[in-house]
Amino acid sequence: MTQRNGIRGTSDRCLQSEASGDLEPAGAGMEKVHEINDGMEKVHEANDGMEKVHEANDGMEKVHEVNDGMEKVHEANDGESEEGAQGNECRDSAPVKGEVTAPDGGWGWVVLAATIIVLALTLAFPSCVGIFYTDLQNEFHASNSETSWVPSIMTSVLHAGGPLCSVLVEKLGCRATVMLGGVLSGLEMAASSFTQSITQLYITAGVITGLGFCFSFQPAVTILGHYFVRRRAFANAMSSTGTPLGLCFLPFLGDYLHTELGWRGSFLVLGAVLLNCCVCGAVMRPLQPPKHRGQPLLNHGPPPPEEETERTEKGRMRRIWSSLGASLSKHMAFDQLCHNTRYCVYAIGITWMMLGLGVPLIYLVPYATANDMEQSRAALLLGILGMVNIVVRPPFGILFSMSWFKGRHIYVFSAALLVNGLSNSICCIGPSFPVLLAYVAVYGLSMSVVGSLMFTVLMEIVEMSRFPSALGLLAIMESVTLLIGPPLAGVLIDRTGQYFHVFFACSAVVASSAVFLMVSFCWLDKRDSELSKQGPPPRHEPAVDLAPGCQYISVPTEGDKDKASSNGA
């Protein structure tokens, strides 16, 4: 029994020692498990930290995106002026959105100087072709009628391209259109020196050069009207000195080049001279409303998606053709011709006037040289005509800017036109130099008044927002009579063999147009005066589609108030 108990105690001790031996590695394993759990917790904490880092990075990216967006907004705000120079370029003829202040000075004087040079190189150029008249006849064995088509087509296209020029001004702006016209006229005038027939000369010197003149001339006059409001009459009078300035120096330059280089070399050099229209157009920067940086996000939305932009580009070509008819209708101002009686009367009178206004300048040099006058003295007559205009137009511009003349410009214009028409009959006295000198003096004085007020009267008849389209339609109507005037005069010379018949016919045409304008506007003013006593004064033109929020600011004068009360504006 004692042996059995000893055996049992020994076995119990063995079991306890085995149990304790088994528990020791289990405890160590549990500690390792806890260590692993702690490690896993640290891993999870590290993962959470990485997620926070990624979130922080995403937040920084969003901050950068917001900053980029704000920069684009500020660039868009600052780029409103560039937006006018590109694509829209203030649409120069069409007013930009916002309140635009006409400076009536400042950079406007630079634009005025550029306009004077443009008019000197465009409007005066066809009249100086007469210096090469005899050479063209001998070179191509052409008659008076055939040779006269060259300046006739040039002058006609200069005016007939008005609607197309209005479309270009709407799309490109005045600055780019003037520069385009300078490139066209310069290159094609140079190309005219290589022509081998009179027909080729019709295309190069007539059609394409005349179109370039149109693209330079009309936008220059249009943007000048936007830069000057209170001093508009003075600015127009000063800009009109460009034509006599061209008449002053172009004949002498043409005569010198003709003597040294012949007519072909002269055309080549004159083409280079016409490229200066590009320089003048470069300074005609568009007017812009004041910049406002406030509330940019309300004015500018996010950029359109790429897919939408692609769809817009695909449909752009289809819209061009569909809008072409509407654009031509808009830029031809048919509504003004149908509803604005004063514009209708003025357009008819100016169209009839153009049949004989420019013809004497074309045939003055041939008339003098045909009667044994030297070429240099005949060219001197055109130079004197230009000098008279240069001296007289600035004082007339200051005079006609007075408030007393507001509303009376049309009558001064008609009276000067009547004197201009009657002055052509002086040439019928004889072809001597003193007689022709007296003629160019009287013609130059009256022409300076006509040129100073022609655009001023048109700006008073129509709204400035419709001035480009009104000028375009008027130019189309003028182009018909300008085209047929010189050839008809050439036919008259070929049949009679005498030049003075041309001056007599021009005198009758211009004088009759002056009488028509004077009588018609006198009747219209009398009718409106009677109607104003009975009720509200009638409107001279229908409601005009103005660009929203667009207006010109200038200090009003008493004449402006008189005009406002007279036309019900």
Secondary structure by P-SEA (a helix, b strand, c coil): caaaaaaaaaaaaaaaaaaaaaaaaaaaaaaaaaaaaaaaaaaaaaaaaaaaaaaaaaaaaaaaaaaaaaaaaaaaaaaaaaaaacccccccccccccccccccccaaaaaaaaaaaaaaaccccccccccaaaaaaaaccccccccaaaaaaaaaaaccaaaaaaaaaacccaaaaaaaaaaaaaaaaaaaaacccaaaaacccccaaaaaaaaacaaaaaaaaaacccaaaaaaaaaaaaaaaaaacaaaaaaaaaacccaaaaaaaaaaaacaaaaaaaabbbbbcccccccccccccccccaaaaaaaaaaaaaaaaaaaaaaaaaaaccccccccaaaaaaaaaaaaaaccccccccaaaaaaaaacccaaaaaaaaaaaaaaaaacaaaaaaaaaccccccaaaaaaaaaaaaaaaaaacccccccaaaaaaaaaaaaaaaaaaaacaaaaaaaaccccaaaaaaaaaaaaaaaaaaaaaaaaaaaaaacccaaaaaaaaaaaaaaaaaaaaaaaaaaaaaaaaaaaacccccccccccccccbbbbccccaaaaaaaaaacc
